Amino acid sequence: MIRMALAGMLALTLLVGVLMAGPLGAAWAGDKPAKVTPVYEHALPNVPGKTVRGVLVEYEPGGKSAGHTHAASAFIYVTVLEGAVRSAVNDGPVRTYRAGENFTELPGDIHRVSENASDTEPAKLLAVFIVDTDETRLTTPLGQ
């Protein structure tokens, strides 16, 4: 039991490192970058090789993320928790999602727009990834 807890803590620590210092941190570059915080990670016992990972993304007023893709295996379910977020995936239209609304990203999708819809109020979203357990790079900025 202790070994499993330590392994989980190590995995989350590695995930934080990847998110903050690695490619996900780079994807959130800009004048007002988003604050990205891993909030959970759990292997799916009934789906060998898959893990669910939750990431909290907080945008200050006027904040945005650079265009990006996600891990090749990633299915992502996003729920806006606070405020409003503008999003565009692939060649789809830019849509505004408000608190309580959600959208998905499929493996291979390109997330071209991800930004706070307000210049005066903050916004938060929870991105829940279902991803191959061995994936270490969750986000890659476009062009890399």
C-alpha positions in Angstrom: 0.0 0.0 0.0 2.8 2.4 0.9 4.7 1.4 -2.2 1.6 2.3 -4.4 1.2 5.6 -2.6 4.8 6.5 -3.2 4.6 5.4 -6.8 1.5 7.6 -7.2 3.3 10.6 -5.6 6.3 10.1 -7.8 4.1 9.9 -10.9 2.3 13.1 -9.9 5.6 14.8 -9.2 6.9 13.8 -12.6 3.7 15.1 -14.2 4.0 18.4 -12.5 7.6 18.7 -13.8 6.4 17.9 -17.3 3.5 20.3 -17.1 5.4 23.2 -15.5 8.9 23.0 -16.8 8.4 21.0 -20.0 6.2 21.3 -23.1 2.9 22.2 -21.5 4.5 25.1 -19.7 5.9 26.3 -23.0 2.4 26.0 -24.6 1.0 28.5 -22.1 3.6 31.2 -22.9 2.5 34.8 -23.6 1.8 38.1 -22.0 -0.8 36.6 -19.6 -0.1 32.9 -19.5 -2.5 30.4 -17.9 -1.7 28.9 -14.6 -1.7 25.1 -15.1 -2.0 22.8 -12.1 -2.2 19.0 -12.1 -4.9 18.0 -9.7 -5.1 14.2 -10.0 -3.8 11.1 -11.8 -5.1 7.6 -11.6 -4.5 4.4 -13.7 -7.7 2.9 -15.0 -7.8 -0.6 -13.5 -10.4 -1.8 -16.1 -8.5 -0.3 -19.1 -4.9 -1.6 -18.9 -2.4 1.0 -20.2 -4.7 4.0 -19.8 -4.6 6.7 -17.1 -6.9 9.6 -16.3 -5.2 12.9 -15.5 -6.9 16.1 -14.4 -5.4 19.5 -15.0 -6.8 22.8 -13.7 -6.2 25.7 -16.1 -6.7 29.2 -14.7 -6.7 32.3 -17.0 -6.4 35.8 -15.6 -8.4 38.5 -17.4 -7.2 38.6 -21.0 -5.1 35.5 -20.5 -4.6 32.9 -23.3 -2.7 29.8 -24.3 -0.7 29.4 -27.5 -2.1 27.0 -30.1 -1.2 23.4 -29.3 -1.8 19.7 -29.7 -2.0 17.0 -27.1 -0.5 13.6 -26.6 -1.4 11.4 -29.6 -3.5 9.1 -27.4 -5.3 11.8 -25.5 -9.1 12.1 -25.3 -9.9 15.3 -23.4 -13.1 16.3 -21.7 -13.0 20.0 -20.7 -15.5 21.7 -18.3 -15.4 25.5 -17.7 -15.6 26.0 -13.9 -15.6 29.8 -13.7 -16.0 32.7 -16.2 -16.0 32.1 -19.9 -13.4 30.6 -22.3 -13.1 31.0 -26.0 -12.0 27.8 -27.8 -11.4 26.6 -31.4 -10.5 23.0 -32.3 -9.2 22.1 -35.7 -10.8 24.2 -38.4 -14.0 24.7 -36.3 -15.4 28.1 -35.3 -14.3 29.9 -32.2 -16.9 29.2 -29.6 -17.4 30.7 -26.1 -18.1 28.3 -23.3 -19.4 29.5 -20.0 -19.2 28.1 -16.5 -20.9 24.6 -16.5 -20.4 24.1 -20.2 -18.0 21.6 -21.7 -16.3 20.4 -24.9 -14.1 17.5 -26.0 -10.9 17.1 -27.9 -10.1 13.9 -29.7 -6.8 12.3 -30.4 -4.9 14.3 -33.1 -7.0 17.5 -32.7 -5.3 20.9 -33.0 -6.4 23.3 -30.3 -5.9 26.6 -32.2 -7.6 29.0 -29.7 -7.8 28.7 -25.9 -8.3 32.0 -24.0 -10.3 33.9 -21.4 -13.3 35.5 -23.1 -13.1 38.4 -20.6 -10.6 41.2 -20.1 -12.0 41.9 -16.6 -12.9 38.6 -15.0 -10.8 35.4 -14.4 -11.7 32.0 -16.0 -11.0 28.4 -14.9 -11.4 25.1 -16.7 -10.8 21.5 -15.7 -9.2 19.3 -18.5 -9.6 15.6 -17.9 -7.2 13.6 -20.1 -7.7 9.9 -20.8 -4.2 9.0 -22.1 -1.8 6.1 -22.5 -0.1 5.6 -19.2 3.4 5.9 -20.7 2.7 9.3 -22.3 5.0 11.9 -20.7 4.3 14.9 -23.0 0.7 16.0 -22.6 0.9 19.2 -24.7 3.1 20.4 -27.6 3.0 24.0 -28.9 2.2 24.3 -32.6 5.3 24.3 -34.7 7.3 22.0 -32.3 
